[in-house]
C-alpha cells in the first residue's frame, strides 16, 4: 500500500520545487521522460552500500528502470565523468561531501532540486542544486572481538595505540571514507580540516609498530578474518557486521574522544545519457521512502535532521544515540580548506605513514 501511494505521489503530484527542476516542474512529466529513457547507470552506488540495492529495486519496480552500477571511489567517478563526456557510461554517482563542490568546479554536473528541497539543511546542499547530501556518516570502529590478541575493545582513538591488533583504514589516496578516517583521528587529537598533521602522526605511530594493515575494511576482507579493527563510516560497519556469519563477534562504535561527521551526495552527470532517470532517482532518494531505505542500510538520512522521524524498528539497528552525544562528531566546517587538504593528503600519507610500515 505504501509503495502504491508513493508511486502515485511521485507520478501525479505537482511538485513544490524550484525552477532548477528538469522536464518541467511536473513530476508526472519527469517520470514519463525517465520511463522513456528506460535505464539509469550509476557509479559508486553498489547494492551493499547504504542499501542502494533497495533503492535500485524500487526504481525498477516503480518506474521500470534498468540499472547497472560500476563501483569506484569519489575521485574516480568525477574523473570518469570528465574523461568520457558525450560517451558517458554513468548517469549519476555518489561521492563524499568534499567531492560535490569539486565536481561542480570540474564542470561535470547538472543541477536538480528535488521537490522537498526546503527540508535539506542549508549546510548540506549546493544553492544551485548541483549536489545535496542524502545521508550522513560518522567515522566509527568496527572491531572483530575474536581477533584482539588479548587487548580490550578500543572505544577511543587513544586505545588504538596501545593494542596489539592491526588497524585497517583503507586506501587514503582514493577513498573518501579513508581520508575522513585520517581527519577524524586529527580532530580527536586537536587537529581539523586545515591541520591534518595530528591524524598523520597518529597513523605513523601505528605504522611504526607494524600494526597498520593495508587491507581495505570490506565485507570480503572481514569474512576472511583480515580486519581486526577497521575504521569505517558507521553505516558501513553496521552493514558489514550484519552480513557476517557470526555478527555477535563484531562491535561497531563511535570513538568517544571525537570523530567527524560527513555525508555523501549524488552528482548527476552533465553528459548523462539518461538525465531524467538520474533526476528521478535523486527525487526518490529524498522522498520519505528513499530516505527510509537509506536508513535501512544503516545510514543516517539527511532529513532525519529536519522533518523525518525514523521508525523504532529502524532506529534500534543503528549505533546508540548516546555515543554520538558523547563523541560530538564534528561536521566539516571549512569545505574549501578540506578540499585543499584532501588533494595533498595522498602524498603526505605515502611520505609520512606508508614509508614507516614494518
Protein Blocks (a to p, Z undefined) as FASTA:
>chain_A
ZZmmmmmmmmmpccdddfkbggijbfklmmmmmmmnopacdehiafkgghlmmmmmmmmm
mnopacddddddfklmmmmmmmnmmmofbfbdcddfklmmmmmmnopaccdddfklmmpc
fklccfklpaccfbdcdddddddfklnnopacdfbfklmmmmmbdcdebjfklpmklmmm
mmmmmmmnopafklmmlmmmmmmmmmmnopacfbdcdfklmmnopafbdcddfklmmmmm
mmpmblmlpccdddfkbccdddddddddfklcblmlmmmmmmmmmmmklmmmmmmnopac
fklmmmpccdfklmmmpccfklmmmnopacdfblmlmmmmmmmmmmmmmmmmmmmpZZ
